[in-house]
Amino acid sequence: MSIQHYFMGIDTGTNSSKGVIIDQNCEIIATHSTEHIMTNPRPGYYEHDAEKDWWGDFCIISKALIEKSTVNPNDILAVGISALGADCLPVDENCNPLRQAILYGIDSRAVEEIKQLTEMYGEIQIKKWYGRPNPELCAPICRPEQLAEILEANDIAGHVTEKAALETGLAVGTPVITGTDDSGTEAISVGVVSAGKMMIQFGSSIYMILGTKELVDDDRLWRENFIVPNLCDISAGTNTAGSLTKWYRDHLFRMHWNRKIPAVKMPIKL
């Protein structure tokens, strides 16, 4: 009897986290998901509790996947991670969060600051700051030892520690790859691995990625080096999609929400 090997992948999203265990033939063995709350303490502010929503969800899903699949944790060859981003989370020297995580483009608390900087320096000058590294400016603000090592998405970033093994159910020493953002991994999963391939992602927000041979000089879109070697991309997104549907469900439709009831039988109230 041949030895079976497995891989675990977990994604942290805006309103929920999802996970899967697959075998060496890429067959799905088990899946699990859990919702979490995106807090909105003030208009334009959107945050996550990183300890609860990110790490807490990971632990819940990891244990559930192992239980559902009955897979021996020692047979899981590696763990992959993807997540929403880019987010801002200040941490201490032990990587403990110092505050709630400020979420990606849906958080608009810096609108006034952006306006003030643009008025003071002009949009062209700000783009030059962004596009050209300035070691002299950054040196007094951030030391190299404060930053994580930059790795490729599929590089091994580390291994499961004894403490993490107790919290996740994974085996000590299991390799954990660096991972990347959720949109990039979804794009690869549907075939965006060469120039001209495009993905439209419908999640809490909508995101579009088009693979390109080189960086496109167009300020209306985001452009960057893609996860796939020797491939670039242009991308754009919207602030809401599934999150708007979720709000409608939770606030206006909860009393009739039951996925087992056919939609035709649900009462309509105007």
C-alpha positions in Angstrom: 0.0 0.0 0.0 1.5 3.3 -1.1 1.9 6.1 1.4 -0.5 9.0 1.0 0.7 12.6 1.4 -1.4 15.7 1.9 -1.3 19.5 1.8 -3.3 22.0 3.8 -4.2 25.5 2.5 -6.0 28.2 4.5 -7.2 31.6 3.3 -8.2 34.5 5.5 -10.7 36.8 3.8 -12.6 39.9 4.7 -15.7 38.3 6.2 -14.6 34.7 6.5 -11.7 32.2 6.4 -11.6 29.0 4.4 -9.5 25.9 4.4 -8.9 22.7 2.4 -6.8 19.5 2.6 -5.9 18.0 -0.7 -4.0 14.8 -1.5 -0.9 14.4 -3.8 -3.3 14.1 -6.8 -4.9 17.4 -5.9 -8.1 15.7 -4.9 -10.1 17.5 -2.2 -10.2 15.5 1.1 -11.8 18.0 3.4 -13.0 21.6 3.5 -14.0 24.0 6.3 -14.9 27.6 6.7 -15.9 30.1 9.5 -17.1 33.6 9.4 -15.6 36.5 11.4 -16.6 40.1 12.0 -15.2 43.1 10.2 -15.6 45.9 12.7 -16.5 49.4 11.7 -15.8 51.6 14.7 -16.2 54.9 12.8 -17.4 55.9 9.3 -14.6 54.8 6.9 -12.8 52.7 9.4 -12.7 48.9 8.8 -10.7 46.6 11.0 -9.9 43.0 12.1 -8.9 41.6 15.4 -5.8 39.8 14.1 -5.4 37.5 17.1 -9.0 36.3 16.9 -9.9 36.7 13.2 -6.5 35.7 11.6 -4.7 33.4 14.0 -7.9 32.2 15.8 -9.6 31.3 12.5 -6.5 29.4 11.3 -6.4 27.3 14.5 -10.2 26.5 14.3 -10.0 25.6 10.6 -6.8 23.5 10.9 -8.2 21.4 13.7 -11.5 21.0 11.8 -9.8 19.9 8.6 -7.7 17.3 10.4 -10.8 16.0 12.2 -13.0 15.8 9.1 -10.3 14.2 7.0 -9.0 11.8 9.6 -5.6 12.5 8.1 -2.6 11.9 10.3 -1.0 15.4 10.8 2.4 13.8 10.2 1.3 13.0 6.6 0.7 16.7 5.9 3.8 17.7 3.9 3.2 21.4 4.0 0.9 24.2 4.8 0.1 27.1 2.5 -1.5 30.5 3.5 -3.2 33.3 1.6 -4.8 36.4 3.0 -6.6 39.6 2.3 -4.3 42.6 1.8 -2.5 44.8 1.9 -3.3 45.5 5.5 -1.6 47.5 8.3 -0.9 45.8 11.6 1.8 47.1 13.9 3.4 44.4 16.1 5.9 44.2 18.9 9.2 42.3 18.8 7.4 39.1 19.4 4.9 39.7 16.6 2.0 40.4 19.1 -0.5 42.9 17.6 -0.4 46.3 19.1 -3.8 47.3 17.8 -6.6 46.2 15.5 -5.5 45.5 11.9 -6.4 48.3 9.4 -7.8 46.7 6.3 -6.9 47.2 2.7 -8.6 49.7 0.3 -12.0 49.5 1.9 -10.6 51.5 4.9 -10.6 55.2 4.0 -9.5 56.9 7.2 -6.5 58.6 5.5 -8.6 60.6 3.0 -7.8 63.9 4.6 -4.1 63.1 5.0 -3.9 62.1 1.3 -5.6 65.4 0.4 -3.2 67.5 2.5 -0.1 65.8 1.1 -1.3 66.2 -2.4 -2.0 69.9 -1.9 1.5 70.4 -0.2 3.6 68.4 -2.6 1.6 67.6 -5.7 0.6 64.2 -7.1 3.6 64.0 -9.4 6.1 64.4 -6.5 4.3 61.8 -4.4 4.4 59.3 -7.2 8.2 59.8 -7.4 8.5 59.1 -3.7 6.6 55.9 -4.1 8.4 54.8 -7.2 12.0 55.4 -6.2 13.6 53.9 -3.1 15.1 56.4 -0.7 17.4 54.6 1.9 18.4 57.9 3.5 14.8 58.8 4.2 13.8 55.4 5.5 16.9 54.6 7.6 15.9 56.6 10.6 12.3 55.4 10.5 12.7 51.6 10.0 15.6 49.4 10.7 16.3 46.3 8.6 16.0 43.9 11.6 12.4 45.1 12.0 11.4 43.8 8.6 10.7 40.2 7.5 12.9 38.6 4.9 11.4 38.9 1.4 10.7 35.4 -0.1 9.0 33.9 -3.1 5.4 32.9 -2.4 6.3 29.1 -2.6 9.5 29.4 -0.5 9.4 27.8 3.0 9.1 30.6 5.5 9.5 28.4 8.6 8.2 25.3 10.3 5.4 24.6 12.8 6.6 25.2 16.4 5.6 23.2 19.5 3.3 26.0 20.6 1.7 26.3 17.2 1.3 22.5 17.0 -0.7 22.6 20.2 -3.0 25.3 18.9 -3.5 24.1 15.4 -3.3 20.3 15.6 -0.5 20.2 13.0 2.7 18.2 13.5 5.8 19.9 14.9 8.2 20.7 12.1 5.6 20.8 9.3 6.9 23.3 6.6 4.9 26.5 6.1 5.3 28.4 2.8 5.4 32.1 2.6 2.1 32.4 0.8 0.7 35.6 -0.7 -2.5 37.6 -1.1 -5.8 35.9 -1.8 -6.4 37.5 -5.3 -3.0 36.3 -6.6 -3.5 32.7 -5.5 -7.0 32.7 -6.9 -5.7 34.0 -10.2 -3.2 31.2 -10.5 -5.9 28.6 -9.6 -7.9 29.6 -12.6 -5.0 29.8 -15.0 -3.5 33.3 -14.9 0.0 32.0 -15.5 0.9 33.8 -18.7 0.3 37.1 -20.4 -3.2 37.7 -21.7 -4.9 35.6 -19.1 -7.4 37.4 -16.9 -9.4 36.7 -13.7 -12.4 38.5 -12.2 -12.7 37.6 -8.5 -16.1 37.9 -6.7 -15.5 38.0 -3.0 -16.3 40.5 -0.3 -15.0 42.9 -2.9 -14.4 42.5 -6.7 -10.8 42.2 -8.0 -9.5 41.9 -11.5 -6.1 40.7 -12.6 -4.6 40.6 -16.1 -1.3 39.0 -16.8 1.2 41.1 -18.9 4.6 40.6 -20.3 6.0 43.7 -18.7 5.0 46.5 -16.3 2.3 48.7 -17.9 2.7 52.5 -17.4 -0.8 53.5 -16.6 -1.6 55.4 -13.4 -5.3 54.4 -13.6 -4.5 50.8 -12.7 -2.3 49.0 -10.2 0.7 47.3 -11.8 3.3 45.0 -10.3 5.4 41.9 -10.7 3.1 38.9 -10.4 3.6 35.8 -8.3 4.5 33.8 -11.4 8.2 34.3 -12.4 8.8 36.6 -15.4 5.2 37.7 -15.4 3.7 41.1 -14.5 0.1 42.2 -14.1 -2.3 45.1 -14.1 -5.3 45.0 -11.7 -8.2 47.0 -10.3 -11.0 46.4 -7.8 -14.1 47.7 -6.1 -14.8 48.2 -2.4 -17.9 46.1 -2.2 -19.5 43.0 -3.7 -20.2 40.0 -1.4 -19.9 42.3 1.6 -22.9 44.2 0.4 -24.9 41.0 -0.1 -23.9 39.9 3.4 -25.0 43.2 4.9 -28.4 42.8 3.1 -28.8 39.3 4.4 -27.9 40.1 8.0 -29.9 43.3 8.3 -32.9 43.0 6.0 -33.4 39.3 5.3 -32.2 37.4 8.4 -35.7 36.6 9.6 -36.4 34.6 6.4 -32.8 33.3 5.8 -32.8 29.6 5.4 -31.0 28.0 2.5 -33.1 24.9 2.7 -36.3 26.9 1.7 -36.7 27.4 -2.0 -36.6 31.1 -2.9 -40.1 30.9 -4.5 -41.6 30.0 -1.1 -40.1 32.9 0.7 -42.5 35.8 1.4 -41.9 39.1 -0.3 -42.4 42.3 1.6 -42.2 45.7 0.0 
